[in-house]
Amino acid sequence: MIPHGQSDENPLLRAFDAFQESVVLPGSQIAARPWWRANDPIHRWTVTMPTVTPDDRRGTHTFVVLSPTAVEALAAALREAGQDEAIRHRRNAAVDADAAVIKLWGR
């Protein structure tokens, strides 16, 4: 679980950095890079993450993002999840990025 933090360093982005380091492209030792390249096609993705409040109420928070790959979609959703408006929307619930479900829009 990634709790809502009050520090200057965003815990969601720290979690994504750790996730990024663990993603290796099949058949290589090259880590996937979560940034956009000018010639990449852009797709619409849904990223749904389980949530839990301090009093143990559970739910989900879904983000619709535009990005070329699923890894980059997760990165965008994690950035959005760390925004004050998103935190208020889910009533300070923590998101579980490790259990995120990433799908192409409409599939």
N, C-alpha and C positions, 0 to 999 in steps of 0.2 A: 504494500500500500504506500502511496505517496501522500503524505499529509500536507495540508495547506500550511505553508510556512510564512513567517512574518519577517524573515531576514531579507537582506538585499539580494542574496543569491537564491534564485528560484529553484526549489527542489525538483520541480517537474523537468526543468532543463538539465539538471544534474543527472536525473534518471535517464533522460534521453541520451546524454553523452555516454553513459554506461551501456545503454542498449546499443548505441551506434557502434561502440567498440566491439560488441559481441556479434555483430552481423558480418558474416564473411560470405562472399559470393561463392556459389557451388563450384567446386573444381579449382579453386584458387586460394591464395593467402591474402587476397586484396579485400580490405574492408569496404563495404558499401558506403557511399558518401551521401548524406541526406541534403544535397543541394541541387538546385535546378540548373540544367544546362540548356542553353538557348535553343537547341534543335530538338529537345525532348517534347513529345506530345503531352498535352495536359489532360488529365482525366479527373472526373468528379468521384470522390470517395466518401463513404460513410465510415466513421471511426466511432465505435461504441465501447465505452469503458465502464465496468462496474464501479459503483460508489458505495461508501458506507459513512454514515454520520457518527459523531462522537457517542451518540446514544444507541448505536448499532442498527439504525434503520438502513436498509439496503435499496439500491436502485441502479439506474444506469444514466449515463450522460452521453449523448450522441452528437457528433460534430460532422458537418458536411464541409469538405475541404477540396480545393483544387490542387493537384500536384501530379508529377509524371509517374511516381512509383508509390507503392504501399508504404515503404519505409519513410519516404518524404511526407506522405499523408499522416503517418503517426507523429512525425516531428511537428507538423503544422497543428495537429489536434492537441498535442501536449503544450505547445505555445499558447493556444487558445484556452486550454483548461486552466492555465496559470493566471489568466487575466482576472481582475477583480470582478468584472461583470459575470463571468462564468462561475466563479466561486460563490457569489451571491445567489446565482440561479439555482445551484445545487445545495444551497443552505449550508455552506462550509463543509460539505462532505468531501472525503478524500477519494481520489480516483485510483484505480488499480491498473496502471499502464501495462503491467505484465499480462493481464487477461484481456487486453484490447482485442476487439474483433474488427478487422479492416476489410471492407468489401467495396468493389466498384459500385457506383450508384446504379440502382435499379436491378441489381443481381442478387 
